[in-house]
Amino acid sequence: MRVFRIAAVFALLAAPAYAQLPPINLIQEAPSKTPDQIEQEAAQQKAYKESLRKIPDAKSTSDPWGNVRSADVPKTPAPTKRTKTGSTAN
């Protein structure tokens, strides 16, 4: 049991030291692109930008509930006075 405790203490003390190691990148760098690939990618980007220019501009105001709302907001009726019995007074 004593050996287990000592091993646990060493593991806890060694953990911060592992955090200071330099990062190891296991993924290799991507191969560089050939001039043909670079040219093809540039042509694709140019075609994409041209297609974006063909899209018409959206309306400046887009209120989907605009036709549901009325221009005149009805005023709320004045509260009626109630008597102690709960009936309304005229």
PyMOL Python script that loads the backbone (N, CA, C, O; Angstrom):
from pymol import cmd

cmd.read_pdbstr("""\
ATOM      1  N   MET A   1       0.826  -1.180   0.000  1.00  0.00           N
ATOM      2  CA  MET A   1       0.000   0.000   0.000  1.00  0.00           C
ATOM      3  C   MET A   1       0.876   1.251   0.000  1.00  0.00           C
ATOM      4  O   MET A   1       0.531   2.259  -0.617  1.00  0.00           O
ATOM      5  N   ARG A   2       2.001   1.178   0.690  1.00  0.00           N
ATOM      6  CA  ARG A   2       2.907   2.311   0.773  1.00  0.00           C
ATOM      7  C   ARG A   2       3.510   2.608  -0.606  1.00  0.00           C
ATOM      8  O   ARG A   2       3.703   3.769  -0.966  1.00  0.00           O
ATOM      9  N   VAL A   3       3.800   1.575  -1.359  1.00  0.00           N
ATOM     10  CA  VAL A   3       4.369   1.746  -2.697  1.00  0.00           C
ATOM     11  C   VAL A   3       3.357   2.442  -3.607  1.00  0.00           C
ATOM     12  O   VAL A   3       3.723   3.299  -4.411  1.00  0.00           O
ATOM     13  N   PHE A   4       2.098   2.072  -3.478  1.00  0.00           N
ATOM     14  CA  PHE A   4       1.053   2.702  -4.289  1.00  0.00           C
ATOM     15  C   PHE A   4       0.960   4.186  -3.990  1.00  0.00           C
ATOM     16  O   PHE A   4       0.818   4.991  -4.911  1.00  0.00           O
ATOM     17  N   ARG A   5       1.037   4.567  -2.714  1.00  0.00           N
ATOM     18  CA  ARG A   5       0.968   5.964  -2.327  1.00  0.00           C
ATOM     19  C   ARG A   5       2.162   6.742  -2.880  1.00  0.00           C
ATOM     20  O   ARG A   5       2.005   7.860  -3.371  1.00  0.00           O
ATOM     21  N   ILE A   6       3.343   6.154  -2.801  1.00  0.00           N
ATOM     22  CA  ILE A   6       4.538   6.821  -3.307  1.00  0.00           C
ATOM     23  C   ILE A   6       4.443   7.004  -4.822  1.00  0.00           C
ATOM     24  O   ILE A   6       4.826   8.051  -5.344  1.00  0.00           O
ATOM     25  N   ALA A   7       3.938   5.998  -5.525  1.00  0.00           N
ATOM     26  CA  ALA A   7       3.769   6.093  -6.982  1.00  0.00           C
ATOM     27  C   ALA A   7       2.760   7.187  -7.341  1.00  0.00           C
ATOM     28  O   ALA A   7       2.948   7.913  -8.317  1.00  0.00           O
ATOM     29  N   ALA A   8       1.693   7.301  -6.548  1.00  0.00           N
ATOM     30  CA  ALA A   8       0.690   8.325  -6.802  1.00  0.00           C
ATOM     31  C   ALA A   8       1.276   9.721  -6.580  1.00  0.00           C
ATOM     32  O   ALA A   8       0.984  10.642  -7.343  1.00  0.00           O
ATOM     33  N   VAL A   9       2.097   9.883  -5.546  1.00  0.00           N
ATOM     34  CA  VAL A   9       2.723  11.176  -5.272  1.00  0.00           C
ATOM     35  C   VAL A   9       3.661  11.551  -6.411  1.00  0.00           C
ATOM     36  O   VAL A   9       3.656  12.699  -6.855  1.00  0.00           O
ATOM     37  N   PHE A  10       4.467  10.606  -6.893  1.00  0.00           N
ATOM     38  CA  PHE A  10       5.363  10.894  -8.009  1.00  0.00           C
ATOM     39  C   PHE A  10       4.580  11.257  -9.270  1.00  0.00           C
ATOM     40  O   PHE A  10       4.985  12.149 -10.016  1.00  0.00           O
ATOM     41  N   ALA A  11       3.480  10.582  -9.508  1.00  0.00           N
ATOM     42  CA  ALA A  11       2.667  10.880 -10.691  1.00  0.00           C
ATOM     43  C   ALA A  11       2.080  12.288 -10.604  1.00  0.00           C
ATOM     44  O   ALA A  11       2.044  13.015 -11.597  1.00  0.00           O
ATOM     45  N   LEU A  12       1.620  12.666  -9.410  1.00  0.00           N
ATOM     46  CA  LEU A  12       1.044  13.999  -9.244  1.00  0.00           C
ATOM     47  C   LEU A  12       2.104  15.088  -9.372  1.00  0.00           C
ATOM     48  O   LEU A  12       1.819  16.167  -9.893  1.00  0.00           O
ATOM     49  N   LEU A  13       3.311  14.822  -8.907  1.00  0.00           N
ATOM     50  CA  LEU A  13       4.372  15.813  -9.004  1.00  0.00           C
ATOM     51  C   LEU A  13       4.931  15.915 -10.422  1.00  0.00           C
ATOM     52  O   LEU A  13       5.423  16.974 -10.813  1.00  0.00           O
ATOM     53  N   ALA A  14       4.863  14.843 -11.186  1.00  0.00           N
ATOM     54  CA  ALA A  14       5.407  14.846 -12.536  1.00  0.00           C
ATOM     55  C   ALA A  14       4.430  15.440 -13.556  1.00  0.00           C
ATOM     56  O   ALA A  14       4.849  15.838 -14.643  1.00  0.00           O
ATOM     57  N   ALA A  15       3.158  15.506 -13.230  1.00  0.00           N
ATOM     58  CA  ALA A  15       2.156  15.994 -14.181  1.00  0.00           C
ATOM     59  C   ALA A  15       2.435  17.430 -14.639  1.00  0.00           C
ATOM     60  O   ALA A  15       2.335  17.686 -15.839  1.00  0.00           O
ATOM     61  N   PRO A  16       2.779  18.386 -13.760  1.00  0.00           N
ATOM     62  CA  PRO A  16       3.063  19.742 -14.257  1.00  0.00           C
ATOM     63  C   PRO A  16       4.275  19.789 -15.189  1.00  0.00           C
ATOM     64  O   PRO A  16       4.341  20.649 -16.067  1.00  0.00           O
ATOM     65  N   ALA A  17       5.218  18.889 -15.012  1.00  0.00           N
ATOM     66  CA  ALA A  17       6.393  18.885 -15.880  1.00  0.00           C
ATOM     67  C   ALA A  17       6.007  18.482 -17.304  1.00  0.00           C
ATOM     68  O   ALA A  17       6.605  18.974 -18.261  1.00  0.00           O
ATOM     69  N   TYR A  18       5.036  17.609 -17.459  1.00  0.00           N
ATOM     70  CA  TYR A  18       4.597  17.213 -18.799  1.00  0.00           C
ATOM     71  C   TYR A  18       3.915  18.372 -19.517  1.00  0.00           C
ATOM     72  O   TYR A  18       3.944  18.437 -20.746  1.00  0.00           O
ATOM     73  N   ALA A  19       3.310  19.273 -18.778  1.00  0.00           N
ATOM     74  CA  ALA A  19       2.632  20.414 -19.394  1.00  0.00           C
ATOM     75  C   ALA A  19       3.629  21.396 -19.998  1.00  0.00           C
ATOM     76  O   ALA A  19       3.256  22.206 -20.845  1.00  0.00           O
ATOM     77  N   GLN A  20       4.867  21.339 -19.585  1.00  0.00           N
ATOM     78  CA  GLN A  20       5.863  22.279 -20.082  1.00  0.00           C
ATOM     79  C   GLN A  20       6.606  21.773 -21.312  1.00  0.00           C
ATOM     80  O   GLN A  20       7.432  22.497 -21.867  1.00  0.00           O
ATOM     81  N   LEU A  21       6.338  20.571 -21.740  1.00  0.00           N
ATOM     82  CA  LEU A  21       6.997  20.031 -22.927  1.00  0.00           C
ATOM     83  C   LEU A  21       6.498  20.754 -24.170  1.00  0.00           C
ATOM     84  O   LEU A  21       5.346  21.187 -24.200  1.00  0.00           O
ATOM     85  N   PRO A  22       7.332  20.897 -25.197  1.00  0.00           N
ATOM     86  CA  PRO A  22       6.861  21.545 -26.428  1.00  0.00           C
ATOM     87  C   PRO A  22       5.806  20.668 -27.103  1.00  0.00           C
ATOM     88  O   PRO A  22       5.846  19.442 -26.992  1.00  0.00           O
ATOM     89  N   PRO A  23       4.869  21.297 -27.796  1.00  0.00           N
ATOM     90  CA  PRO A  23       3.813  20.513 -28.449  1.00  0.00           C
ATOM     91  C   PRO A  23       4.397  19.666 -29.582  1.00  0.00           C
ATOM     92  O   PRO A  23       5.286  20.104 -30.312  1.00  0.00           O
ATOM     93  N   ILE A  24       3.887  18.470 -29.708  1.00  0.00           N
ATOM     94  CA  ILE A  24       4.328  17.558 -30.750  1.00  0.00           C
ATOM     95  C   ILE A  24       3.206  17.455 -31.775  1.00  0.00           C
ATOM     96  O   ILE A  24       2.086  17.066 -31.441  1.00  0.00           O
ATOM     97  N   ASN A  25       3.506  17.800 -33.013  1.00  0.00           N
ATOM     98  CA  ASN A  25       2.532  17.742 -34.083  1.00  0.00           C
ATOM     99  C   ASN A  25       2.672  16.402 -34.789  1.00  0.00           C
ATOM    100  O   ASN A  25       3.674  16.146 -35.458  1.00  0.00           O
ATOM    101  N   LEU A  26       1.661  15.545 -34.639  1.00  0.00           N
ATOM    102  CA  LEU A  26       1.715  14.229 -35.269  1.00  0.00           C
ATOM    103  C   LEU A  26       1.192  14.254 -36.702  1.00  0.00           C
ATOM    104  O   LEU A  26       1.406  13.307 -37.458  1.00  0.00           O
ATOM    105  N   ILE A  27       0.514  15.321 -37.075  1.00  0.00           N
ATOM    106  CA  ILE A  27      -0.009  15.442 -38.434  1.00  0.00           C
ATOM    107  C   ILE A  27       1.049  16.120 -39.291  1.00  0.00           C
ATOM    108  O   ILE A  27       1.545  17.194 -38.950  1.00  0.00           O
ATOM    109  N   GLN A  28       1.387  15.490 -40.393  1.00  0.00           N
ATOM    110  CA  GLN A  28       2.403  16.054 -41.268  1.00  0.00           C
ATOM    111  C   GLN A  28       1.835  17.237 -42.034  1.00  0.00           C
ATOM    112  O   GLN A  28       0.625  17.340 -42.240  1.00  0.00           O
ATOM    113  N   GLU A  29       2.713  18.112 -42.446  1.00  0.00           N
ATOM    114  CA  GLU A  29       2.304  19.273 -43.229  1.00  0.00           C
ATOM    115  C   GLU A  29       1.721  18.808 -44.565  1.00  0.00           C
ATOM    116  O   GLU A  29       2.141  17.792 -45.118  1.00  0.00           O
ATOM    117  N   ALA A  30       0.761  19.556 -45.066  1.00  0.00           N
ATOM    118  CA  ALA A  30       0.165  19.232 -46.355  1.00  0.00           C
ATOM    119  C   ALA A  30       1.179  19.518 -47.457  1.00  0.00           C
ATOM    120  O   ALA A  30       1.940  20.480 -47.359  1.00  0.00           O
ATOM    121  N   PRO A  31       1.199  18.710 -48.485  1.00  0.00           N
ATOM    122  CA  PRO A  31       2.150  18.958 -49.583  1.00  0.00           C
ATOM    123  C   PRO A  31       1.819  20.272 -50.278  1.00  0.00           C
ATOM    124  O   PRO A  31       0.657  20.672 -50.360  1.00  0.00           O
ATOM    125  N   SER A  32       2.845  20.928 -50.772  1.00  0.00           N
ATOM    126  CA  SER A  32       2.635  22.205 -51.456  1.00  0.00           C
ATOM    127  C   SER A  32       1.879  21.975 -52.768  1.00  0.00           C
ATOM    128  O   SER A  32       1.933  20.897 -53.360  1.00  0.00           O
ATOM    129  N   LYS A  33       1.180  23.013 -53.197  1.00  0.00           N
ATOM    130  CA  LYS A  33       0.369  22.903 -54.400  1.00  0.00           C
ATOM    131  C   LYS A  33       1.206  23.174 -55.637  1.00  0.00           C
ATOM    132  O   LYS A  33       2.154  23.960 -55.623  1.00  0.00           O
ATOM    133  N   THR A  34       0.826  22.507 -56.686  1.00  0.00           N
ATOM    134  CA  THR A  34       1.503  22.709 -57.963  1.00  0.00           C
ATOM    135  C   THR A  34       0.993  24.000 -58.595  1.00  0.00           C
ATOM    136  O   THR A  34      -0.079  24.480 -58.225  1.00  0.00           O
ATOM    137  N   PRO A  35       1.730  24.567 -59.531  1.00  0.00           N
ATOM    138  CA  PRO A  35       1.249  25.789 -60.204  1.00  0.00           C
ATOM    139  C   PRO A  35      -0.103  25.593 -60.889  1.00  0.00           C
ATOM    140  O   PRO A  35      -0.910  26.521 -60.945  1.00  0.00           O
ATOM    141  N   ASP A  36      -0.354  24.397 -61.406  1.00  0.00           N
ATOM    142  CA  ASP A  36      -1.654  24.136 -62.035  1.00  0.00           C
ATOM    143  C   ASP A  36      -2.781  24.206 -61.005  1.00  0.00           C
ATOM    144  O   ASP A  36      -3.848  24.757 -61.276  1.00  0.00           O
ATOM    145  N   GLN A  37      -2.534  23.647 -59.827  1.00  0.00           N
ATOM    146  CA  GLN A  37      -3.546  23.669 -58.777  1.00  0.00           C
ATOM    147  C   GLN A  37      -3.798  25.101 -58.290  1.00  0.00           C
ATOM    148  O   GLN A  37      -4.938  25.482 -58.023  1.00  0.00           O
ATOM    149  N   ILE A  38      -2.738  25.877 -58.179  1.00  0.00           N
ATOM    150  CA  ILE A  38      -2.879  27.268 -57.750  1.00  0.00           C
ATOM    151  C   ILE A  38      -3.684  28.055 -58.777  1.00  0.00           C
ATOM    152  O   ILE A  38      -4.547  28.855 -58.416  1.00  0.00           O
ATOM    153  N   GLU A  39      -3.398  27.827 -60.065  1.00  0.00           N
ATOM    154  CA  GLU A  39      -4.117  28.506 -61.135  1.00  0.00           C
ATOM    155  C   GLU A  39      -5.584  28.102 -61.151  1.00  0.00           C
ATOM    156  O   GLU A  39      -6.461  28.946 -61.339  1.00  0.00           O
ATOM    157  N   GLN A  40      -5.854  26.812 -60.955  1.00  0.00           N
ATOM    158  CA  GLN A  40      -7.228  26.314 -60.934  1.00  0.00           C
ATOM    159  C   GLN A  40      -7.994  26.912 -59.747  1.00  0.00           C
ATOM    160  O   GLN A  40      -9.159  27.287 -59.886  1.00  0.00           O
ATOM    161  N   GLU A  41      -7.353  26.998 -58.603  1.00  0.00           N
ATOM    162  CA  GLU A  41      -7.993  27.563 -57.418  1.00  0.00           C
ATOM    163  C   GLU A  41      -8.301  29.050 -57.622  1.00  0.00           C
ATOM    164  O   GLU A  41      -9.353  29.528 -57.200  1.00  0.00           O
ATOM    165  N   ALA A  42      -7.394  29.774 -58.263  1.00  0.00           N
ATOM    166  CA  ALA A  42      -7.619  31.193 -58.541  1.00  0.00           C
ATOM    167  C   ALA A  42      -8.800  31.369 -59.490  1.00  0.00           C
ATOM    168  O   ALA A  42      -9.600  32.291 -59.327  1.00  0.00           O
ATOM    169  N   ALA A  43      -8.908  30.485 -60.485  1.00  0.00           N
ATOM    170  CA  ALA A  43     -10.024  30.558 -61.426  1.00  0.00           C
ATOM    171  C   ALA A  43     -11.345  30.276 -60.706  1.00  0.00           C
ATOM    172  O   ALA A  43     -12.358  30.917 -60.988  1.00  0.00           O
ATOM    173  N   GLN A  44     -11.332  29.336 -59.796  1.00  0.00           N
ATOM    174  CA  GLN A  44     -12.542  29.036 -59.029  1.00  0.00           C
ATOM    175  C   GLN A  44     -12.949  30.226 -58.168  1.00  0.00           C
ATOM    176  O   GLN A  44     -14.131  30.558 -58.088  1.00  0.00           O
ATOM    177  N   GLN A  45     -11.987  30.863 -57.531  1.00  0.00           N
ATOM    178  CA  GLN A  45     -12.285  32.033 -56.691  1.00  0.00           C
ATOM    179  C   GLN A  45     -12.852  33.179 -57.538  1.00  0.00           C
ATOM    180  O   GLN A  45     -13.781  33.869 -57.118  1.00  0.00           O
ATOM    181  N   LYS A  46     -12.286  33.371 -58.723  1.00  0.00           N
ATOM    182  CA  LYS A  46     -12.755  34.428 -59.613  1.00  0.00           C
ATOM    183  C   LYS A  46     -14.192  34.145 -60.052  1.00  0.00           C
ATOM    184  O   LYS A  46     -15.025  35.051 -60.072  1.00  0.00           O
ATOM    185  N   ALA A  47     -14.484  32.895 -60.403  1.00  0.00           N
ATOM    186  CA  ALA A  47     -15.838  32.525 -60.817  1.00  0.00           C
ATOM    187  C   ALA A  47     -16.814  32.689 -59.658  1.00  0.00           C
ATOM    188  O   ALA A  47     -17.955  33.104 -59.860  1.00  0.00           O
ATOM    189  N   TYR A  48     -16.378  32.371 -58.468  1.00  0.00           N
ATOM    190  CA  TYR A  48     -17.232  32.516 -57.284  1.00  0.00           C
ATOM    191  C   TYR A  48     -17.573  33.985 -57.045  1.00  0.00           C
ATOM    192  O   TYR A  48     -18.729  34.318 -56.785  1.00  0.00           O
ATOM    193  N   LYS A  49     -16.581  34.860 -57.130  1.00  0.00           N
ATOM    194  CA  LYS A  49     -16.816  36.287 -56.906  1.00  0.00           C
ATOM    195  C   LYS A  49     -17.718  36.873 -57.976  1.00  0.00           C
ATOM    196  O   LYS A  49     -18.551  37.731 -57.682  1.00  0.00           O
ATOM    197  N   GLU A  50     -17.564  36.417 -59.221  1.00  0.00           N
ATOM    198  CA  GLU A  50     -18.432  36.890 -60.297  1.00  0.00           C
ATOM    199  C   GLU A  50     -19.873  36.432 -60.082  1.00  0.00           C
ATOM    200  O   GLU A  50     -20.812  37.177 -60.360  1.00  0.00           O
ATOM    201  N   SER A  51     -20.046  35.215 -59.589  1.00  0.00           N
ATOM    202  CA  SER A  51     -21.403  34.725 -59.347  1.00  0.00           C
ATOM    203  C   SER A  51     -22.055  35.492 -58.202  1.00  0.00           C
ATOM    204  O   SER A  51     -23.273  35.668 -58.195  1.00  0.00           O
ATOM    205  N   LEU A  52     -21.262  35.951 -57.231  1.00  0.00           N
ATOM    206  CA  LEU A  52     -21.822  36.748 -56.145  1.00  0.00           C
ATOM    207  C   LEU A  52     -22.299  38.105 -56.645  1.00  0.00           C
ATOM    208  O   LEU A  52     -23.270  38.648 -56.119  1.00  0.00           O
ATOM    209  N   ARG A  53     -21.636  38.655 -57.643  1.00  0.00           N
ATOM    210  CA  ARG A  53     -22.047  39.949 -58.198  1.00  0.00           C
ATOM    211  C   ARG A  53     -23.377  39.842 -58.941  1.00  0.00           C
ATOM    212  O   ARG A  53     -24.101  40.832 -59.054  1.00  0.00           O
ATOM    213  N   LYS A  54     -23.706  38.658 -59.448  1.00  0.00           N
ATOM    214  CA  LYS A  54     -24.936  38.469 -60.206  1.00  0.00           C
ATOM    215  C   LYS A  54     -26.168  38.391 -59.311  1.00  0.00           C
ATOM    216  O   LYS A  54     -27.290  38.538 -59.796  1.00  0.00           O
ATOM    217  N   ILE A  55     -25.978  38.163 -58.016  1.00  0.00           N
ATOM    218  CA  ILE A  55     -27.107  38.065 -57.096  1.00  0.00           C
ATOM    219  C   ILE A  55     -27.659  39.469 -56.861  1.00  0.00           C
ATOM    220  O   ILE A  55     -26.903  40.374 -56.510  1.00  0.00           O
ATOM    221  N   PRO A  56     -28.960  39.662 -57.050  1.00  0.00           N
ATOM    222  CA  PRO A  56     -29.519  41.003 -56.858  1.00  0.00           C
ATOM    223  C   PRO A  56     -29.490  41.386 -55.378  1.00  0.00           C
ATOM    224  O   PRO A  56     -29.523  40.538 -54.487  1.00  0.00           O
ATOM    225  N   ASP A  57     -29.427  42.699 -55.156  1.00  0.00           N
ATOM    226  CA  ASP A  57     -29.431  43.193 -53.784  1.00  0.00           C
ATOM    227  C   ASP A  57     -30.795  42.960 -53.152  1.00  0.00           C
ATOM    228  O   ASP A  57     -31.825  43.022 -53.824  1.00  0.00           O
ATOM    229  N   ALA A  58     -30.786  42.693 -51.867  1.00  0.00           N
ATOM    230  CA  ALA A  58     -32.034  42.465 -51.148  1.00  0.00           C
ATOM    231  C   ALA A  58     -32.748  43.790 -50.907  1.00  0.00           C
ATOM    232  O   ALA A  58     -32.135  44.856 -50.971  1.00  0.00           O
ATOM    233  N   LYS A  59     -34.032  43.717 -50.632  1.00  0.00           N
ATOM    234  CA  LYS A  59     -34.791  44.921 -50.327  1.00  0.00           C
ATOM    235  C   LYS A  59     -34.225  45.532 -49.053  1.00  0.00           C
ATOM    236  O   LYS A  59     -33.740  44.823 -48.172  1.00  0.00           O
ATOM    237  N   SER A  60     -34.292  46.844 -48.969  1.00  0.00           N
ATOM    238  CA  SER A  60     -33.726  47.507 -47.800  1.00  0.00           C
ATOM    239  C   SER A  60     -34.530  47.201 -46.543  1.00  0.00           C
ATOM    240  O   SER A  60     -33.959  47.077 -45.460  1.00  0.00           O
ATOM    241  N   THR A  61     -35.850  47.079 -46.675  1.00  0.00           N
ATOM    242  CA  THR A  61     -36.666  46.739 -45.517  1.00  0.00           C
ATOM    243  C   THR A  61     -37.310  45.390 -45.762  1.00  0.00           C
ATOM    244  O   THR A  61     -38.025  45.202 -46.747  1.00  0.00           O
ATOM    245  N   SER A  62     -37.066  44.489 -44.900  1.00  0.00           N
ATOM    246  CA  SER A  62     -37.708  43.187 -45.006  1.00  0.00           C
ATOM    247  C   SER A  62     -38.407  42.916 -43.679  1.00  0.00           C
ATOM    248  O   SER A  62     -37.816  42.376 -42.744  1.00  0.00           O
ATOM    249  N   ASP A  63     -39.665  43.298 -43.619  1.00  0.00           N
ATOM    250  CA  ASP A  63     -40.467  43.119 -42.422  1.00  0.00           C
ATOM    251  C   ASP A  63     -41.555  42.106 -42.748  1.00  0.00           C
ATOM    252  O   ASP A  63     -42.567  42.472 -43.345  1.00  0.00           O
ATOM    253  N   PRO A  64     -41.376  40.837 -42.369  1.00  0.00           N
ATOM    254  CA  PRO A  64     -42.364  39.827 -42.732  1.00  0.00           C
ATOM    255  C   PRO A  64     -43.713  40.053 -42.062  1.00  0.00           C
ATOM    256  O   PRO A  64     -44.727  39.575 -42.570  1.00  0.00           O
ATOM    257  N   TRP A  65     -43.758  40.755 -40.955  1.00  0.00           N
ATOM    258  CA  TRP A  65     -45.013  41.002 -40.260  1.00  0.00           C
ATOM    259  C   TRP A  65     -45.570  42.386 -40.584  1.00  0.00           C
ATOM    260  O   TRP A  65     -46.540  42.814 -39.958  1.00  0.00           O
ATOM    261  N   GLY A  66     -44.990  43.080 -41.529  1.00  0.00           N
ATOM    262  CA  GLY A  66     -45.420  44.434 -41.850  1.00  0.00           C
ATOM    263  C   GLY A  66     -46.864  44.512 -42.308  1.00  0.00           C
ATOM    264  O   GLY A  66     -47.563  45.462 -41.955  1.00  0.00           O
ATOM    265  N   ASN A  67     -47.332  43.545 -43.079  1.00  0.00           N
ATOM    266  CA  ASN A  67     -48.706  43.595 -43.564  1.00  0.00           C
ATOM    267  C   ASN A  67     -49.693  43.106 -42.507  1.00  0.00           C
ATOM    268  O   ASN A  67     -50.900  43.272 -42.682  1.00  0.00           O
ATOM    269  N   VAL A  68     -49.227  42.523 -41.441  1.00  0.00           N
ATOM    270  CA  VAL A  68     -50.115  42.065 -40.375  1.00  0.00           C
ATOM    271  C   VAL A  68     -50.409  43.205 -39.410  1.00  0.00           C
ATOM    272  O   VAL A  68     -51.532  43.350 -38.927  1.00  0.00           O
ATOM    273  N   ARG A  69     -49.401  44.001 -39.137  1.00  0.00           N
ATOM    274  CA  ARG A  69     -49.573  45.126 -38.223  1.00  0.00           C
ATOM    275  C   ARG A  69     -50.363  46.233 -38.910  1.00  0.00           C
ATOM    276  O   ARG A  69     -50.219  46.474 -40.108  1.00  0.00           O
ATOM    277  N   SER A  70     -51.190  46.890 -38.131  1.00  0.00           N
ATOM    278  CA  SER A  70     -51.907  48.032 -38.684  1.00  0.00           C
ATOM    279  C   SER A  70     -51.125  49.294 -38.369  1.00  0.00           C
ATOM    280  O   SER A  70     -50.346  49.335 -37.416  1.00  0.00           O
ATOM    281  N   ALA A  71     -51.336  50.313 -39.171  1.00  0.00           N
ATOM    282  CA  ALA A  71     -50.611  51.557 -38.979  1.00  0.00           C
ATOM    283  C   ALA A  71     -51.108  52.273 -37.722  1.00  0.00           C
ATOM    284  O   ALA A  71     -50.324  52.901 -37.010  1.00  0.00           O
ATOM    285  N   ASP A  72     -52.399  52.178 -37.455  1.00  0.00           N
ATOM    286  CA  ASP A  72     -52.972  52.821 -36.277  1.00  0.00           C
ATOM    287  C   ASP A  72     -53.065  51.809 -35.146  1.00  0.00           C
ATOM    288  O   ASP A  72     -53.709  50.768 -35.277  1.00  0.00           O
ATOM    289  N   VAL A  73     -52.434  52.120 -34.072  1.00  0.00           N
ATOM    290  CA  VAL A  73     -52.499  51.237 -32.911  1.00  0.00           C
ATOM    291  C   VAL A  73     -53.723  51.653 -32.109  1.00  0.00           C
ATOM    292  O   VAL A  73     -53.814  52.804 -31.682  1.00  0.00           O
ATOM    293  N   PRO A  74     -54.667  50.737 -31.896  1.00  0.00           N
ATOM    294  CA  PRO A  74     -55.876  51.129 -31.159  1.00  0.00           C
ATOM    295  C   PRO A  74     -55.525  51.486 -29.716  1.00  0.00           C
ATOM    296  O   PRO A  74     -54.709  50.832 -29.066  1.00  0.00           O
ATOM    297  N   LYS A  75     -56.163  52.533 -29.252  1.00  0.00           N
ATOM    298  CA  LYS A  75     -55.929  52.951 -27.879  1.00  0.00           C
ATOM    299  C   LYS A  75     -56.670  52.004 -26.954  1.00  0.00           C
ATOM    300  O   LYS A  75     -57.769  51.544 -27.265  1.00  0.00           O
ATOM    301  N   THR A  76     -56.070  51.724 -25.837  1.00  0.00           N
ATOM    302  CA  THR A  76     -56.730  50.858 -24.867  1.00  0.00           C
ATOM    303  C   THR A  76     -57.830  51.657 -24.186  1.00  0.00           C
ATOM    304  O   THR A  76     -57.638  52.835 -23.886  1.00  0.00           O
ATOM    305  N   PRO A  77     -58.968  51.046 -23.940  1.00  0.00           N
ATOM    306  CA  PRO A  77     -60.058  51.772 -23.310  1.00  0.00           C
ATOM    307  C   PRO A  77     -59.673  52.156 -21.882  1.00  0.00           C
ATOM    308  O   PRO A  77     -58.908  51.464 -21.211  1.00  0.00           O
ATOM    309  N   ALA A  78     -60.223  53.267 -21.453  1.00  0.00           N
ATOM    310  CA  ALA A  78     -59.947  53.731 -20.099  1.00  0.00           C
ATOM    311  C   ALA A  78     -60.518  52.716 -19.112  1.00  0.00           C
ATOM    312  O   ALA A  78     -61.599  52.173 -19.342  1.00  0.00           O
ATOM    313  N   PRO A  79     -59.820  52.460 -18.043  1.00  0.00           N
ATOM    314  CA  PRO A  79     -60.327  51.481 -17.090  1.00  0.00           C
ATOM    315  C   PRO A  79     -61.621  51.993 -16.440  1.00  0.00           C
ATOM    316  O   PRO A  79     -61.744  53.167 -16.093  1.00  0.00           O
ATOM    317  N   THR A  80     -62.551  51.096 -16.293  1.00  0.00           N
ATOM    318  CA  THR A  80     -63.824  51.462 -15.689  1.00  0.00           C
ATOM    319  C   THR A  80     -63.703  51.403 -14.177  1.00  0.00           C
ATOM    320  O   THR A  80     -62.957  50.591 -13.629  1.00  0.00           O
ATOM    321  N   LYS A  81     -64.431  52.257 -13.526  1.00  0.00           N
ATOM    322  CA  LYS A  81     -64.398  52.260 -12.067  1.00  0.00           C
ATOM    323  C   LYS A  81     -65.323  51.177 -11.552  1.00  0.00           C
ATOM    324  O   LYS A  81     -66.439  51.001 -12.041  1.00  0.00           O
ATOM    325  N   ARG A  82     -64.843  50.465 -10.572  1.00  0.00           N
ATOM    326  CA  ARG A  82     -65.671  49.407  -9.976  1.00  0.00           C
ATOM    327  C   ARG A  82     -66.070  49.826  -8.559  1.00  0.00           C
ATOM    328  O   ARG A  82     -65.354  50.526  -7.843  1.00  0.00           O
ATOM    329  N   THR A  83     -67.203  49.370  -8.228  1.00  0.00           N
ATOM    330  CA  THR A  83     -67.681  49.647  -6.878  1.00  0.00           C
ATOM    331  C   THR A  83     -67.190  48.563  -5.948  1.00  0.00           C
ATOM    332  O   THR A  83     -66.544  47.609  -6.382  1.00  0.00           O
ATOM    333  N   LYS A  84     -67.491  48.701  -4.685  1.00  0.00           N
ATOM    334  CA  LYS A  84     -67.031  47.708  -3.708  1.00  0.00           C
ATOM    335  C   LYS A  84     -67.665  46.342  -3.956  1.00  0.00           C
ATOM    336  O   LYS A  84     -67.076  45.323  -3.597  1.00  0.00           O
ATOM    337  N   THR A  85     -68.802  46.299  -4.537  1.00  0.00           N
ATOM    338  CA  THR A  85     -69.461  45.024  -4.779  1.00  0.00           C
ATOM    339  C   THR A  85     -68.939  44.347  -6.034  1.00  0.00           C
ATOM    340  O   THR A  85     -69.253  43.180  -6.268  1.00  0.00           O
ATOM    341  N   GLY A  86     -68.146  45.046  -6.855  1.00  0.00           N
ATOM    342  CA  GLY A  86     -67.576  44.449  -8.052  1.00  0.00           C
ATOM    343  C   GLY A  86     -68.281  44.849  -9.325  1.00  0.00           C
ATOM    344  O   GLY A  86     -67.800  44.514 -10.407  1.00  0.00           O
ATOM    345  N   SER A  87     -69.399  45.551  -9.253  1.00  0.00           N
ATOM    346  CA  SER A  87     -70.088  45.985 -10.462  1.00  0.00           C
ATOM    347  C   SER A  87     -69.458  47.274 -10.953  1.00  0.00           C
ATOM    348  O   SER A  87     -68.829  48.001 -10.184  1.00  0.00           O
ATOM    349  N   THR A  88     -69.629  47.552 -12.236  1.00  0.00           N
ATOM    350  CA  THR A  88     -69.048  48.767 -12.799  1.00  0.00           C
ATOM    351  C   THR A  88     -69.986  49.928 -12.582  1.00  0.00           C
ATOM    352  O   THR A  88     -71.206  49.778 -12.656  1.00  0.00           O
ATOM    353  N   ALA A  89     -69.421  51.075 -12.316  1.00  0.00           N
ATOM    354  CA  ALA A  89     -70.227  52.278 -12.110  1.00  0.00           C
ATOM    355  C   ALA A  89     -70.316  53.053 -13.404  1.00  0.00           C
ATOM    356  O   ALA A  89     -69.323  53.191 -14.120  1.00  0.00           O
ATOM    357  N   ASN A  90     -71.478  53.550 -13.705  1.00  0.00           N
ATOM    358  CA  ASN A  90     -71.673  54.320 -14.930  1.00  0.00           C
ATOM    359  C   ASN A  90     -71.575  55.768 -14.669  1.00  0.00           C
ATOM    360  O   ASN A  90     -71.714  56.573 -15.590  1.00  0.00           O
TER     361      ASN A  90
END
""", "prot")
cmd.dss("prot")
cmd.show_as("cartoon", "prot")
cmd.util.cbc("prot")
cmd.orient("prot")
